[in-house]
Amino acid sequence: MHVHRLTRRALLKGAAAAGVAAPWVVPSTALGNGEKSAASERVTLGHIGAGGRGRGLLRGFMQCRDAQPVAVADPKQQNREGAATLIKGEAYRDFRELLARDDVDAVVVATPDHWHVPIAVYAARAGKDAYVEKPLGISVEQDLLCRKAFREAKRVFQYGTQQRSMAHCRFGCQLVRSGRIGKVERIEVVAPNGGSGGSTKEIPVPPSFDYDMWLGPAPWAPYTADRCKPPGTYWIYDYSIGYLAGWGAHPLDIMVWGSDADLAGPYTVQGTGVIPTEGLYNTVYDWDMKIQMADVEVTFKPGGDSTRFIGPDGWIEIRRGGIAADPPSLLKSKIGPGDVRLMESRRQDQNFIDAVKSRSDPVSPIEDAVRSDVISHLCDIAVRTGRKITWDPQREEIVDDPEASKMLTRPMRDPWTL
């Protein structure tokens, strides 16, 4: 690991930012973990994106064994300076300056969705490992390119689907994969719904906000009160595909972890949904999707947040808040020597740090991130085209539909490119 020594300039910069009115609280374990390790054993981190989710991730990584946050990048001055004060490190408006540092081993990407893959790809090419918040890209092309970049650079990628680090989620998936309900016949996936609205009235950009950098590769658009904050960042098509992926990433990832159904030959995606025609928000909501994967039928609808696996011998439902089964006795079953055992992780952030140090795959690798995110994109394409989409997971392409195939890519605003 790189040895990071804070310079006098960095300390002064952090002190100068201390007066910024930002919602930052310095924990007793600031500047790293409670169990101090030698500087040479620490993974030095750069945090890109320090808004709501970014703040939470930063505090989490500060508690991790052998983790050392040293720098932060964010186009919003208050975000970056508040974070820099917290870690007594450097603050950057432009993430590329952070990536240029030789003393940063890995980055944590918690930006709006449209920046996830571009920054991750730039990081991999700069020799950095990356923890990337879900969802993955804003197109299938971005997903596949991200996987290619990390494979070629041989860098560690961790997806921010924290449910893989919850013991009950791992236990439920192990039961399914070990055959406790028999062969899976049906999977019911539920995620929170999107919505409409949002102000389209143009207002001045705050002077402390680099709006052009925030937009990055997305099309230029006038600044409004609702554009650059949730739910706008999740429900505007230039930056995301809505909760089909933004929330769907969690229960769809559990579907992937608990079943390999989507690895079988070509499968179909069809369904309906509402696309708002007024207001700022224009991603799909009220969707009702049916996905046929070989002999496994998957339904994907809005509602709560769950994945139910159904077989001839019962069902197992996994939620972030718990697990249920029918018959209930399934949950008393033990995972034996001959059963499937999935990777154990108690914390998503610590699992990433451990993987960086050991140069091994983490619990949520890039391959699985692509598998679940592609499903979200195919659902979006099926709703927007109004017809059934056939996907070949071996060739990773839409079959016999040139119009739909064009929707697998998105243009990037100059000068940004991958």
ROKOLTI-962401 format. One record per residue (C-alpha): residue in one letter; x, z negated, y negated. Coordinates in steps of 0.05 Angstrom, whole numbers, plus 5000, padded with zeros to 4 digits. Layout:
ROKOLTI-962401
AXZY ...
//
This chain:
ROKOLTI-962401
M500050005000 H502250114928 V504649514889 H500749464823 R503749064765 L499348974705 T502849214642 R502648844576 R498649434548 A493449364603 L492748614591 L491948724516 K486749274528 G482848804573 A483148244523 A480848704467 A474748894507 A472848174519 G468248174459 V463948744486 A456748524497 A456148734570 P452748384630 W459348194664 V460747514694 V467847344717 P467647024786 S472746494808 T475947014853 A477147524797 L483147974808 G482048014882 N480047604942 G479646874954 E485046915007 K490947194967 S495247695003 A502047974983 A501548514931 S504649014979 E498848885028 R493249014978 V489149644971 T489049814897 L482250084874 G479750514818 H472250444804 I468851074778 G462050904750 A460750204725 G453250194712 G448349774751 R450349964821 G457650034800 R457649324773 G454949064839 L460149444880 L465849214835 R463948484843 G463448584918 F470248904924 M473248344883 Q471247884940 C474348314994 R480548105031 D486648535010 A482748914956 Q485448964884 P481149324832 V485849554777 A482250094737 V475350344719 A472550994690 D465751104658 P463251544600 K459550944571 Q464250504531 Q460549864544 N460649974619 R468050134624 E470549604576 G466349064608 A469049244676 A476249284650 T475548584621 L473048324687 I478848584728 K484048544671 G485549274683 E485349954649 A479050304624 Y478351064623 R473051514593 D475352094637 F475851954712 R481352474719 E486152014683 L484651474734 L485751964792 A492452154763 R495151444773 D500051404830 D498650654839 V491350744857 D490350784933 A482750894935 V476750994891 V469650724891 V464751254866 A458150964838 T456251504788 P449651874782 D448452314844 H450752974815 W457852704806 H458552404877 V461552994912 P465553304855 I469152654842 A470052504916 V473153194927 Y477853114868 A479752434895 A481252694965 R485553244936 A489152724894 G490852344958 K485851784948 D481151485000 A473951414975 Y467850964981 V462051394957 E455151144941 K449251494973 P446352014972 L451952524983 G451653194946 I446253554907 S446754144954 V448454285027 E454454685003 Q457154064968 D456153645031 L460054125074 L465554205023 C466353455016 R467153385092 K472353945092 A476253635035 F476852955069 R478553255136 E484053695106 A486953135063 K486352635121 R483352125075 V478551555092 F471251645070 Q466051095071 Y458751245055 G454950705017 T449450615068 Q449949855074 Q444949785130 R450449975180 S453649315161 M447348915178 A447448595247 H440048725263 C440649465245 R446649545291 F443049155347 G436749585341 C440750235344 Q444649985404 L438149825440 V435550525427 R441950875446 S442450445509 G435750695534 R431350075525 I425350495503 G427051075549 K428551765522 V426751795448 E420652235438 R418752115366 I422051815304 E418051585243 V422151535179 V419251215116 A422551155047 P420150934978 N416451464938 G418551824874 G414151964814 S412952344750 G413552234676 G419552124631 S420452284557 T422552984538 K423552814464 E430652944442 I434152364408 P441252254382 V446652104433 P449551394423 P456451444391 S459651034447 F457051504501 D460752134523 Y454452524542 D458153164557 M462452804608 W456252474638 L453053154647 G459453444676 P457654014724 A450153954711 P446654434663 W446654244590 A440153914569 P437953534506 Y439052784508 T432752364516 A431251634524 D429851704599 R434952224620 C441151804634 K438151184665 P434051024727 P429251294748 G431351914709 T438051954743 Y434351964810 W428252394793 I431152974752 Y432853574795 D439153754756 Y442153094780 S438952954848 I433453154896 G429552504884 Y428051964934 L428052474991 A435552324990 G436451764940 W432451274984 G431651715045 A439151645057 H438150955085 P432651045138 L435251745154 D442151465166 I439250955214 M435851535249 V442551875257 W446051235279 G440651085331 S439751785359 D443652435367 A437152845367 D439353285309 L445553535345 A441353955393 G440154705380 P436354985321 Y430954545292 T425354645243 V423254295179 Q416454375146 G411753975101 T408553875034 G410153504970 V408653464896 I413353744843 P411553504773 T410354044721 E409953584660 G414753064635 L422252984648 Y422052824722 N421553414769 T423753214839 V419153204899 Y414652604912 D408652474958 W412252875011 D409752935083 M415053245128 K415253435201 I421953575233 Q422553835304 M429353715336 A429254005406 D424153555442 V424353005389 E419153015334 V421052665268 T416152505212 F418652325143 K413752025092 P413951585030 G411950855035 G416550285053 D423550335082 S423850385158 T425950785219 R421650725281 F424251005348 I418651145399 G419651265473 P415651215537 D417650485546 G416050235476 W418450275404 I423649955360 E422949945284 I428949795240 R428149595167 R433049325117 G429348665119 G428548595194 I427048905261 A420748955304 A419049215373 D413549335423 P413949015472 P417148435432 S421248265494 L425748855477 L428948445422 K431047915473 S435048435511 K442548345513 I447648895502 G451548915567 P458049225590 G454849885608 D450949955543 V452650325479 R456549895430 L456850135358 M462249935309 E461249225283 S461749135208 R459648525170 R460848815101 Q460849545080 D466149435027 Q470849025071 N470049525128 F472550065080 I478649655059 D480349525132 A479550265149 V484150455091 K489549985117 S488850195190 R487750935174 S481750935219 D474451155213 P469850655178 V462850485200 S459651035157 P464151645163 I463452315127 E460752665189 D454652225192 A453752245116 V453152995120 R448252975179 S443252535144 D443952845074 V442953555101 I436253335129 S434053115059 H436153775029 L432454175082 C426153775067 D426853924994 I427854675008 A421854685055 V417354385001 R419954834945 T419255474987 G412655265017 R414655465087 K417955255152 I425555235150 T429755335213 W436655025213 D442355165261 P446554525264 Q452154875301 R453155435251 E450554995194 E446155515163 I438755685152 V436356205202 D433256865179 D431156655109 P435556945054 E431456634998 A431855935027 S439256035043 K440656144969 M438055434956 L443755144998 T448255214937 R448055004864 P451955304805 M456654844766 R457054844690 D463655104661 P469154884664 W467554474725 T468854774794 L470254584865 
//
